[in-house]
Amino acid sequence: MIYCMSDIHGHYDNYIQMLKEIDFSDNDFLYILGDVIDRGPDPIKVLQDMSLRTNVFPIMGNHEYTFLVILENLLVQITEDNYNTHLDANIMEGIQLWFSDGGQTTFDQFMQLSDEGRELIMEYVSEFAIYETVEANGSDFILTHAGLPEGINRGNFDEFDVQDFLEAKINYDFIYFEDVYLITGHTPTLLIDENCKGRILRKNNHIAIDTGAAFGGLLSCICLDTGEEFYV
């Protein structure tokens, strides 16, 4: 079976419980649509578990992108040539914004790792996909964290970079492709339609699966083969 999950936001216990709920096995495939880290209590544990599973396929979220940008700056070796210019005002402001948006716990847990552990996590996150395309039970799906960039079509996906996807403003009233379902996280479904609080939203070939785990809501998962929804 093929499953999709998104916006775990460090809720390791819910993530593990969801794997049990769907009876996830080595014969299944799980796509995680970004924002694995920040806000919740155990972001690094989630990443570590995912990295050990060859049938889990992560997609970059804005929180992972921020993590990479900030850590790549913080982990630069300080030398006589850069010690007074490396961490400029823009970088420091970015760090403060990340910490205020739930990044403090991620950073603290990351820094508790060994040098090798930090290197492995950085390498793993840097290899997250920008998007994935999947076929299940005769239907086609595009999986991405936030949405699709303006001007995208079936033939030009690779002309866009990760920031284009992460900054995309999705229109749930618009059908992007008549014959393809677009699955996204990023925006809690309550903010899309108040009637979908804590539930997956399906509308106009959109399937939105962030049901607010970061804000005390449920973590959700959908099986692409059957359409079955799961909540923890």
GUMIDO-604263 format. One line per field, with one value per residue: x, y, z of N, C-alpha, C in turn; residue number from 1. Coordinates in Angstrom, 1 decimal, always signed. Atoms other than C-alpha are relative to their C-alpha. Layout:
REM residues N
n.u <- X	...
n.v <- Y	...
n.w <- Z	...
ca.u <- X	...
ca.v <- Y	...
ca.w <- Z	...
c.u <- X	...
c.v <- Y	...
c.w <- Z	...
n <- NUM	...
END
This chain:
REM residues 232
n.u <- +0.8	-0.7	+0.6	-0.6	+0.2	-0.7	+0.0	-0.1	-0.5	-0.7	+0.9	-0.5	+0.9	+1.1	-0.5	-0.2	+1.3	+0.6	-0.6	+0.7	+1.4	+0.2	-0.7	-1.0	-0.9	-1.1	+0.6	+0.7	-0.8	+0.5	-0.5	+0.3	+0.0	-0.7	+0.2	-0.2	-0.7	+0.4	+1.3	+0.3	-1.1	-1.0	-0.2	-1.1	+0.4	+0.8	-1.0	-0.8	+0.8	+0.2	-1.2	-0.3	+1.0	-0.2	+1.3	+0.6	-0.5	+0.3	+0.1	-0.4	+0.9	-0.7	-0.7	-1.2	-0.8	-0.6	-1.0	-1.3	-0.6	-0.6	-1.0	-1.1	-0.7	-0.5	-1.0	-1.2	-1.2	-0.3	-1.4	-0.5	+0.5	+1.5	+0.5	+0.8	+0.9	+0.8	+1.4	+0.4	+1.3	+1.1	+0.0	+0.5	+1.5	+0.5	-0.1	+1.0	+1.4	+0.1	+0.3	+1.4	+1.0	-0.1	-1.3	-0.9	-0.1	-0.7	-1.4	-0.5	-0.2	-1.0	-1.3	-0.3	-0.5	-1.4	-0.4	+0.4	+1.5	+0.4	-0.3	+1.0	+1.3	-0.1	+0.0	+1.3	+1.0	-0.3	+0.4	+1.4	+0.5	+0.8	+1.4	+0.0	+1.2	+0.3	+1.2	+0.5	+1.4	+0.5	+0.0	-1.3	-0.1	-1.2	-0.2	-1.0	+0.3	+0.9	+0.8	-0.7	-0.3	+0.7	-0.5	-0.4	+0.8	-0.4	-1.3	-1.1	-0.2	-1.4	-0.5	+0.3	-0.9	+0.8	+0.6	+1.2	+1.0	+0.3	+0.7	+1.2	+1.3	+0.9	+1.4	+0.8	+1.2	-0.5	-0.4	-1.3	+0.0	+1.2	-0.2	-1.0	+0.3	-1.1	+0.0	-0.8	+0.1	-0.3	+1.1	+1.0	+1.3	+0.9	-0.2	+0.5	+1.4	+0.3	+0.7	-0.9	-0.9	-0.5	+0.3	-0.6	+0.9	+0.0	+0.7	-0.6	-1.3	-0.9	+0.1	-0.8	-0.1	-0.5	+1.2	-0.2	-0.7	-0.9	+0.8	+0.8	+1.0	-0.3	-0.9	+0.8	-0.7	+0.9	-0.4	+0.3	+0.6	+1.4	+0.7	+0.4	-0.6	-0.4	-0.2	-0.6
n.v <- -1.2	-1.3	-0.9	-1.4	-0.6	-1.3	-0.9	+0.7	-1.0	+0.4	+0.8	+1.3	+1.1	+0.1	+0.6	+1.4	+0.6	+0.1	+1.2	+1.2	-0.1	+0.4	+1.3	-0.3	+1.2	-0.2	+0.1	-1.2	-1.2	-1.2	-1.3	-1.0	-1.2	-1.1	-0.5	+1.1	-0.5	-1.2	-0.2	+1.1	+0.3	+0.9	-0.1	+0.8	+1.4	+0.3	+0.0	+1.2	+1.2	+0.0	+0.2	+1.4	+0.7	-0.2	-0.1	-1.3	-1.0	-1.3	-1.1	-1.2	-1.0	-1.2	+0.1	+0.6	-0.9	-0.9	+0.8	+0.2	-1.3	-0.5	+0.8	-0.1	-1.2	+0.2	+1.1	-0.4	-0.1	-1.4	-0.2	-1.4	-0.8	-0.2	+0.0	-1.2	-0.3	+1.2	-0.1	-1.3	-0.3	+0.8	+1.3	+0.0	-0.2	+1.3	+0.9	-0.4	+0.3	+1.4	+0.4	-0.4	+0.8	+1.4	+0.7	+0.1	+1.4	+0.7	-0.4	+0.5	+1.4	+0.2	-0.2	+1.1	+1.2	+0.0	-0.6	+0.9	-0.1	-1.2	+0.1	+0.9	-0.7	-1.1	+0.6	+0.6	-1.0	-0.7	+0.9	+0.0	-0.3	-1.2	+0.6	+1.4	+0.4	+1.3	+0.6	+1.0	+0.5	-0.6	-1.5	-0.7	-1.0	-0.9	-0.2	-1.1	-0.5	-1.1	-0.2	-0.1	-1.4	-0.7	+0.2	+1.4	+0.9	+1.4	+0.2	-0.9	+0.1	-0.1	-1.4	-0.7	+0.5	+0.3	-1.2	-0.3	+0.9	-0.3	-1.3	+0.1	-0.3	+1.0	-0.5	+1.3	-0.1	+0.1	+1.3	-0.1	+1.0	+0.7	+1.5	+0.2	-0.5	-0.7	+0.2	-1.0	-0.3	-1.4	-0.9	+0.8	+0.0	-0.9	-1.3	+0.0	+0.1	+0.2	+1.3	+1.1	+0.0	+1.4	+1.0	-0.2	-0.7	+0.4	-1.0	-0.4	+0.8	-0.2	+0.7	-0.7	+1.0	-0.6	-0.2	-0.9	+0.7	-0.9	-0.9	+0.7	+0.8	+1.4	+0.3	+0.7	+0.7	+0.5	+1.1	-0.3	+1.2	+0.3	-1.3	+0.1	-1.0	+0.4	-1.2	+0.3
n.w <- +0.0	+0.1	-1.0	-0.1	-1.2	+0.1	-1.1	-1.3	-0.9	-1.2	-0.9	+0.2	-0.5	+0.9	+1.3	-0.3	-0.1	+1.3	+0.7	-0.5	+0.4	+1.4	+0.1	+1.0	+0.1	+1.0	+1.4	+0.2	+0.3	-0.7	+0.4	-1.0	+0.8	-0.6	-1.3	-0.9	-1.2	-0.7	-0.7	-0.9	-0.9	+0.4	+1.4	+0.5	-0.1	+1.2	+1.2	-0.1	+0.3	+1.4	+0.7	+0.0	+0.8	+1.5	+0.7	-0.3	+1.0	-0.5	+0.9	-0.7	-0.5	-0.3	-1.3	+0.3	+0.8	-0.9	-0.8	+0.8	+0.2	-1.3	-0.5	+0.9	-0.4	-1.4	-0.1	+0.7	-0.9	-0.2	+0.2	-0.1	+1.1	+0.0	-1.3	-0.3	+1.1	+0.4	-0.5	+0.1	-0.6	+0.7	-0.5	-1.4	+0.0	+0.5	-1.1	-1.0	+0.6	+0.0	-1.4	-0.4	+0.8	-0.4	+0.3	-1.1	-0.4	+1.1	-0.1	-1.2	+0.2	+1.0	-0.6	-1.0	+0.7	+0.3	+1.3	+1.1	+0.1	+0.7	+1.4	+0.6	+0.1	+1.1	+1.3	+0.3	+0.3	+1.2	+1.1	+0.1	+1.3	+0.1	+0.2	+0.5	+0.7	-0.4	+0.6	-0.9	+0.3	+1.3	-0.1	-0.1	-1.1	-0.2	-1.5	-0.3	-1.3	-0.1	+1.1	+1.2	+0.4	+1.1	+1.3	+0.1	+0.8	-0.1	+0.6	-0.5	-1.5	-0.3	+0.2	-1.2	-1.1	-1.2	-0.5	+0.8	-0.6	-1.4	+0.0	+0.9	-0.6	+0.6	+0.1	-0.2	+0.9	+1.4	+0.4	+0.7	+1.1	+0.0	-0.2	-1.1	-1.3	-0.6	-1.4	-0.7	-1.5	-0.3	-0.5	-0.7	+0.8	-0.7	+0.5	+1.4	-0.2	-1.5	-0.2	+0.1	-1.2	-0.4	+1.1	+1.4	+0.9	+1.4	+0.7	+1.3	+0.3	-1.1	-1.3	-1.0	-1.0	-1.3	-0.8	-1.1	-1.1	-0.7	-0.9	-0.9	+0.7	+0.4	+1.1	+1.0	+1.0	+1.0	+0.8	+1.3	+0.7	-0.4	-0.5	-1.4	-0.9	-1.3	-0.9	-1.3
ca.u <- +0.0	+1.0	+0.4	+0.9	+1.4	+2.5	+3.3	+4.4	+6.2	+8.2	+5.3	+7.2	+4.7	+1.9	+4.0	+4.9	+1.3	+0.2	+2.6	+1.0	-2.5	-1.9	+0.1	+3.0	+5.3	+8.4	+6.0	+4.4	+5.5	+5.1	+5.5	+5.9	+5.1	+7.4	+7.5	+8.7	+10.6	+10.0	+7.2	+6.8	+8.9	+10.9	+11.8	+15.2	+13.8	+11.3	+14.1	+16.2	+13.5	+12.6	+16.2	+16.4	+13.4	+14.1	+10.4	+9.8	+10.2	+10.5	+9.5	+11.0	+8.9	+9.6	+10.7	+13.3	+14.5	+15.0	+16.8	+19.3	+19.9	+20.4	+22.5	+24.7	+25.6	+26.0	+28.2	+30.7	+34.2	+35.0	+38.4	+40.5	+39.0	+35.3	+35.0	+33.6	+31.5	+30.1	+27.0	+25.7	+22.4	+20.3	+21.5	+20.9	+17.4	+16.8	+17.9	+15.6	+12.6	+13.3	+13.5	+10.3	+8.6	+9.4	+13.0	+14.6	+13.9	+15.1	+18.3	+18.9	+18.4	+20.5	+23.4	+23.2	+24.1	+27.7	+29.6	+28.8	+25.1	+24.8	+26.5	+24.1	+21.0	+22.2	+22.9	+19.6	+17.5	+19.4	+18.3	+14.6	+12.7	+11.0	+7.9	+7.0	+4.6	+2.9	+0.4	-1.9	-5.0	-5.2	-5.0	-2.1	-1.0	+1.4	+2.8	+4.4	+4.5	+2.8	+1.5	+2.5	+4.3	+2.5	+3.0	+3.7	+2.5	+2.8	+6.1	+8.1	+8.2	+12.0	+12.3	+11.3	+13.5	+12.5	+11.8	+9.3	+7.4	+7.6	+6.4	+3.5	+0.1	-2.3	-5.9	-8.2	-11.0	-8.8	-8.3	-4.6	-4.9	-8.1	-6.6	-4.3	-4.8	-2.6	-1.8	-0.4	+0.3	+1.5	-1.9	-4.1	-7.4	-9.3	-7.8	-9.0	-12.5	-13.8	-15.9	-12.8	-11.3	-9.2	-10.2	-8.5	-10.0	-10.9	-11.9	-11.3	-8.7	-7.0	-6.3	-5.0	-3.7	-2.3	-4.9	-3.2	-0.9	+1.4	-1.4	-2.8	-4.9	-4.7	-2.0	-3.6	-2.6	-4.2	-3.9	-3.7	-4.7	-8.0	-8.7	-9.0	-8.2	-6.4	-6.2	-4.1
ca.v <- +0.0	+3.6	+6.1	+9.9	+11.8	+15.4	+18.0	+15.7	+18.6	+16.6	+14.5	+11.3	+9.3	+10.2	+9.3	+5.9	+5.3	+6.1	+3.5	+1.0	+2.2	+1.6	-1.6	-0.2	-3.0	-3.4	-4.0	-0.6	+2.9	+6.1	+9.6	+12.3	+15.8	+17.9	+19.8	+16.8	+19.0	+22.0	+22.9	+19.4	+17.6	+15.1	+16.4	+14.7	+11.3	+11.5	+12.3	+9.5	+6.9	+8.0	+7.9	+4.2	+3.2	+2.6	+2.7	+6.2	+9.0	+12.5	+15.7	+19.1	+21.4	+25.0	+24.0	+21.6	+24.2	+26.7	+24.1	+23.5	+27.2	+28.1	+25.1	+25.4	+28.9	+28.0	+25.0	+26.9	+26.8	+30.3	+31.5	+34.7	+35.8	+35.4	+35.6	+39.2	+39.0	+35.4	+35.8	+39.0	+40.7	+38.9	+35.5	+36.4	+37.6	+34.3	+32.3	+34.3	+33.8	+30.1	+29.7	+31.6	+29.4	+26.2	+25.6	+25.9	+22.3	+21.0	+23.0	+21.9	+18.2	+18.5	+19.9	+17.0	+14.6	+13.6	+15.2	+12.1	+12.2	+15.8	+15.1	+12.2	+14.3	+17.2	+14.9	+13.1	+16.3	+17.9	+14.9	+15.5	+15.6	+18.8	+16.8	+13.3	+11.8	+8.6	+6.2	+4.2	+2.1	+3.7	+7.3	+9.8	+12.0	+14.9	+15.2	+18.4	+20.3	+23.6	+23.7	+24.3	+27.4	+29.8	+28.9	+25.2	+22.6	+18.9	+19.4	+22.0	+20.8	+20.6	+24.3	+25.3	+25.0	+24.2	+27.8	+28.1	+25.1	+26.2	+29.7	+28.6	+30.0	+27.2	+27.9	+25.1	+26.4	+25.8	+22.4	+22.3	+19.1	+17.4	+13.9	+14.3	+14.7	+17.2	+16.2	+18.9	+19.7	+23.0	+24.7	+23.1	+22.1	+24.2	+27.3	+26.2	+25.2	+25.5	+22.4	+20.3	+20.9	+17.8	+16.1	+15.7	+18.0	+16.8	+19.4	+20.1	+17.3	+18.6	+16.5	+18.5	+16.4	+18.8	+18.4	+20.5	+18.1	+21.0	+22.9	+20.2	+18.6	+15.2	+13.7	+12.3	+9.8	+8.7	+5.4	+6.2	+2.7	+2.7	+6.4	+5.3	+8.0	+7.5	+9.8	+9.7
ca.w <- +0.0	-0.6	+2.2	+2.6	+5.8	+6.5	+9.1	+11.9	+13.5	+16.0	+17.4	+17.5	+19.6	+17.2	+14.2	+15.7	+16.6	+13.1	+11.7	+14.0	+13.0	+9.3	+10.0	+8.1	+6.8	+4.6	+1.6	+2.0	+0.9	+2.9	+1.5	+4.1	+2.7	+4.8	+8.1	+10.0	+12.5	+14.9	+17.3	+18.8	+21.4	+19.5	+16.0	+15.7	+16.8	+13.9	+11.4	+12.8	+12.5	+9.0	+7.9	+8.8	+6.7	+3.0	+2.2	+3.6	+1.1	+2.5	+0.7	+1.7	+3.8	+4.7	+8.2	+6.8	+4.3	+7.1	+9.2	+6.4	+5.7	+9.4	+10.3	+7.2	+8.4	+12.1	+11.4	+9.3	+10.8	+12.2	+11.0	+11.2	+7.9	+8.7	+12.5	+12.5	+9.3	+9.2	+11.4	+10.1	+11.1	+8.5	+9.7	+13.3	+12.5	+10.6	+13.6	+16.0	+13.6	+13.3	+17.1	+17.6	+15.0	+16.9	+15.9	+19.3	+20.3	+16.9	+17.3	+20.9	+20.0	+16.9	+18.9	+21.4	+18.6	+17.9	+15.0	+12.9	+13.9	+12.9	+9.6	+8.9	+9.7	+7.5	+4.6	+5.0	+5.1	+2.2	+0.0	+0.6	-2.7	-3.9	-5.1	-6.1	-8.6	-7.7	-9.4	-7.2	-8.1	-11.6	-10.4	-10.6	-7.7	-7.4	-3.8	-2.6	+0.7	+0.0	-3.5	-7.1	-8.5	-10.7	-14.4	-13.8	-16.3	-16.9	-18.8	-16.8	-13.2	-13.3	-14.3	-10.7	-7.5	-4.0	-3.0	-5.9	-4.4	-0.8	-1.6	-3.8	-2.9	-3.5	-4.7	-3.5	-5.8	-8.9	-10.6	-11.6	-13.7	-14.6	-14.4	-11.4	-7.7	-5.9	-2.3	+0.0	+3.7	+5.1	+5.6	+8.4	+6.8	+9.4	+7.8	+4.3	+5.4	+9.0	+8.4	+7.9	+11.4	+12.2	+8.9	+5.5	+2.9	-0.6	-3.1	-6.8	-7.2	-4.0	-1.0	+1.9	+4.7	+7.4	+10.1	+12.7	+14.7	+15.4	+17.2	+19.3	+16.6	+14.9	+12.8	+9.6	+7.0	+3.7	+1.8	-1.9	-3.0	-1.1	-0.1	+3.5	+6.1	+9.4	+12.4	+15.6
c.u <- +0.9	-0.7	+0.7	-0.3	+0.8	-0.1	+0.0	+0.5	+0.5	-0.8	+0.3	-1.0	-1.2	+0.4	+0.2	-1.4	-0.7	+0.6	-0.6	-1.5	-0.2	+0.7	+1.1	+1.1	+1.0	-0.6	-0.8	+0.9	-0.7	+0.7	-0.3	+0.3	+0.6	-0.4	+0.0	+0.4	-0.7	-1.4	-0.3	+1.2	+1.1	+0.4	+1.2	-0.3	-0.8	+0.9	+0.8	-0.7	-0.3	+1.2	+0.4	-1.0	+0.1	-1.3	-0.7	+0.7	-0.4	+0.0	+0.4	-1.2	+0.7	+0.8	+1.4	+1.0	+0.7	+1.0	+1.3	+0.7	+0.6	+1.2	+1.3	+0.8	+0.6	+1.1	+1.3	+1.1	+0.3	+1.6	+0.4	-0.7	-1.5	-0.6	-0.9	-1.0	-1.0	-1.5	-0.5	-1.5	-1.1	+0.0	-0.5	-1.5	-0.7	+0.0	-1.1	-1.4	-0.2	-0.3	-1.4	-1.1	+0.2	+1.3	+1.0	+0.2	+0.8	+1.5	+0.7	+0.3	+1.0	+1.4	+0.4	+0.6	+1.6	+0.3	-0.5	-1.5	-0.5	+0.2	-1.0	-1.4	+0.0	-0.1	-1.4	-1.0	+0.3	-0.4	-1.5	-0.4	-0.8	-1.5	+0.2	-1.3	-0.2	-1.3	-0.5	-1.4	-0.6	-0.1	+1.4	-0.1	+1.3	+0.1	+1.0	-0.5	-1.1	-0.9	+0.9	+0.3	-0.9	+0.7	+0.5	-0.9	+0.6	+1.5	+1.1	+0.3	+1.5	+0.6	-0.1	+0.9	-0.9	-0.7	-1.3	-1.2	-0.4	-0.7	-1.3	-1.2	-1.0	-1.4	-0.8	-1.3	+0.4	+0.4	+1.3	+0.1	-1.2	+0.1	+1.0	-0.5	+1.2	-0.2	+1.0	-0.2	+0.0	-1.1	-1.0	-1.3	-1.0	+0.1	-0.5	-1.5	-0.3	-0.7	+0.9	+1.0	+0.3	-0.3	+0.8	-1.1	+0.2	-0.9	+0.7	+1.3	+1.1	-0.3	+1.0	+0.0	+0.7	-1.2	+0.3	+0.8	+0.9	-0.7	-0.9	-1.1	+0.5	+1.1	-0.8	+0.9	-1.1	+0.6	-0.4	-0.6	-1.5	-0.8	-0.3	+0.9	+0.3	+0.3	+0.5	+0.0
c.v <- +1.3	+1.0	+1.4	+0.6	+1.4	+0.7	-0.7	+0.9	-0.6	-0.9	-1.5	-1.1	-0.1	-0.7	-1.5	-0.7	-0.1	-1.2	-1.2	+0.0	-0.5	-1.4	+0.1	-1.1	+0.3	+0.0	+1.3	+1.2	+1.2	+1.3	+1.0	+1.4	+1.2	+0.5	-1.1	+0.6	+1.3	-0.1	-1.2	-0.4	-0.8	+0.0	-0.9	-1.5	-0.4	-0.1	-1.3	-1.3	+0.0	-0.4	-1.5	-0.9	+0.3	+0.2	+1.2	+1.0	+1.4	+1.1	+1.3	+0.9	+1.3	-0.1	-0.7	+0.9	+1.0	-0.6	-0.1	+1.4	+0.5	-0.8	+0.0	+1.3	-0.1	-0.9	+0.4	+0.2	+1.5	+0.1	+1.5	+0.9	+0.2	+0.2	+1.2	+0.3	-1.2	+0.1	+1.4	+0.2	-0.8	-1.5	-0.1	+0.1	-1.3	-1.0	+0.3	-0.4	-1.5	-0.5	+0.3	-0.8	-1.5	-0.7	-0.2	-1.4	-0.8	+0.3	-0.7	-1.5	-0.3	+0.1	-1.0	-1.2	+0.1	+0.7	-0.9	+0.0	+1.2	+0.0	-0.9	+0.7	+1.1	-0.6	-0.6	+1.1	+0.7	-0.8	-0.1	+0.4	+1.3	-0.4	-1.4	-0.2	-1.5	-0.5	-1.1	-0.4	+0.7	+1.5	+0.6	+1.1	+0.7	+0.3	+1.1	+0.6	+1.1	+0.2	+0.0	+1.4	+0.5	-0.3	-1.4	-0.8	-1.4	-0.2	+0.8	+0.0	+0.3	+1.4	+0.8	-0.6	-0.1	+1.2	+0.3	-0.9	+0.4	+1.3	+0.1	+0.3	-0.8	+0.6	-1.3	+0.0	-0.3	-1.5	+0.2	-0.9	-0.8	-1.5	-0.3	+0.6	+0.6	-0.1	+0.9	-0.1	+1.5	+0.8	-0.9	+0.1	+0.9	+1.4	+0.1	-0.1	-0.4	-1.3	-1.2	+0.0	-1.5	-1.1	+0.4	+0.6	-0.5	+0.9	+0.3	-0.7	+0.4	-0.9	+0.6	-0.8	+0.5	+0.2	+0.5	-0.7	+1.0	+0.9	-0.8	-0.8	-1.4	-0.1	-0.9	-0.8	-0.5	-1.1	+0.4	-1.1	-0.1	+1.3	+0.0	+1.1	-0.5	+1.2	-0.5	+1.3
c.w <- +0.0	+0.9	-0.1	+1.4	-0.1	+1.3	+1.3	+1.1	+1.4	+1.0	-0.3	+0.4	-1.0	-1.3	+0.2	+0.1	-1.3	-0.8	+0.5	-0.5	-1.4	-0.2	-1.0	+0.0	-1.1	-1.4	-0.3	-0.3	+0.7	-0.5	+1.1	-0.6	+0.8	+1.4	+1.0	+1.4	+0.6	+0.6	+1.0	+0.8	-0.4	-1.5	-0.5	+0.1	-1.2	-1.2	+0.1	-0.4	-1.5	-0.8	-0.1	-0.8	-1.5	-0.8	+0.4	-0.8	+0.4	-1.1	+0.8	+0.4	+0.3	+1.3	-0.2	-0.8	+0.9	+0.9	-0.8	-0.2	+1.3	+0.4	-0.9	+0.3	+1.4	+0.1	-0.8	+1.0	+0.0	-0.1	+0.2	-1.1	+0.1	+1.4	+0.3	-1.1	-0.2	+0.4	+0.0	+0.5	-0.6	+0.5	+1.4	+0.1	-0.4	+1.1	+1.1	-0.5	+0.0	+1.4	+0.5	-0.7	+0.3	-0.2	+1.2	+0.5	-1.0	+0.1	+1.2	-0.2	-1.0	+0.6	+1.0	-0.8	-0.1	-1.3	-1.2	-0.1	-0.6	-1.5	-0.7	-0.2	-1.1	-1.4	-0.3	-0.4	-1.3	-1.2	-0.1	-1.4	+0.0	-0.2	-0.5	-0.8	+0.2	-0.8	+1.0	-0.4	-1.2	+0.0	+0.2	+1.0	-0.2	+1.5	+0.2	+1.3	-0.1	-1.2	-1.3	-0.4	-1.1	-1.4	-0.2	-0.9	+0.0	-0.5	+0.6	+1.5	+0.4	-0.2	+1.3	+1.1	+1.2	+0.6	-0.8	+0.6	+1.4	+0.1	-0.8	+0.9	-0.7	+0.0	+0.0	-0.8	-1.4	-0.2	-0.8	-1.2	+0.2	+0.4	+1.1	+1.3	+0.6	+1.5	+0.6	+1.5	+0.2	+0.6	+0.7	-0.7	+0.6	-0.6	-1.5	+0.1	+1.4	+0.2	+0.0	+1.2	+0.4	-1.0	-1.3	-0.9	-1.4	-0.8	-1.3	-0.3	+1.0	+1.1	+0.9	+1.3	+1.3	+0.9	+1.4	+1.2	+0.8	+1.0	+0.9	-0.7	-0.3	-1.0	-0.9	-1.0	-1.0	-0.8	-1.5	-0.8	+0.3	+0.3	+1.4	+0.8	+1.4	+0.8	+1.4	+0.8
n <- 1	2	3	4	5	6	7	8	9	10	11	12	13	14	15	16	17	18	19	20	21	22	23	24	25	26	27	28	29	30	31	32	33	34	35	36	37	38	39	40	41	42	43	44	45	46	47	48	49	50	51	52	53	54	55	56	57	58	59	60	61	62	63	64	65	66	67	68	69	70	71	72	73	74	75	76	77	78	79	80	81	82	83	84	85	86	87	88	89	90	91	92	93	94	95	96	97	98	99	100	101	102	103	104	105	106	107	108	109	110	111	112	113	114	115	116	117	118	119	120	121	122	123	124	125	126	127	128	129	130	131	132	133	134	135	136	137	138	139	140	141	142	143	144	145	146	147	148	149	150	151	152	153	154	155	156	157	158	159	160	161	162	163	164	165	166	167	168	169	170	171	172	173	174	175	176	177	178	179	180	181	182	183	184	185	186	187	188	189	190	191	192	193	194	195	196	197	198	199	200	201	202	203	204	205	206	207	208	209	210	211	212	213	214	215	216	217	218	219	220	221	222	223	224	225	226	227	228	229	230	231	232
END
